[in-house]
């Protein structure tokens, strides 16, 4: 379970889009929990909490691009030399695996960058979710527009 979590955290931290999506998700969850805990208070308090949450969600992408990244060093325990080679390879580097034995030789391993990376999948899922949740808002605005266009003025209400 822990290697899977470590892999997800490394994938999220290596992609700007995935880290923004993760931060927005955590911010939204905390804001909704705070609004739920404030359900006994007046509506103005809940409105203020939700407004702050949405403001933070709007500022997160801007702050993530403008602010320099904060690097936190963590100790890494390497299980084998193969894992060390996988951790040490960069995007431009050509990783190689050496075989132990009498005729020790280098076998080049080419890395293929797949178009369906975790960050791209997370970004696509976030975009689809955003579109699905904005769809009722757009439909409601369309209904209000049609109501205003077909409505008649109320003569007695103007006096």
HUURNOR-V786569 format. One record per run of one state. SS is the DSSP state (~ for helix, > for strand, _ for the rest). FROM is the first residue (numbers start at 1). TO is the last residue. Records with the same first field share a line. If there is no record, write none. Layout:
# HUURNOR-V786569
SS=FROM-TO + FROM-TO
This chain:
# HUURNOR-V786569
_=1-1 + 15-15 + 38-42 + 67-80 + 89-95 + 99-105 + 109-117 + 151-155 + 159-159
~=2-14 + 16-37 + 43-66 + 81-88 + 118-150 + 156-158
>=96-98 + 106-108
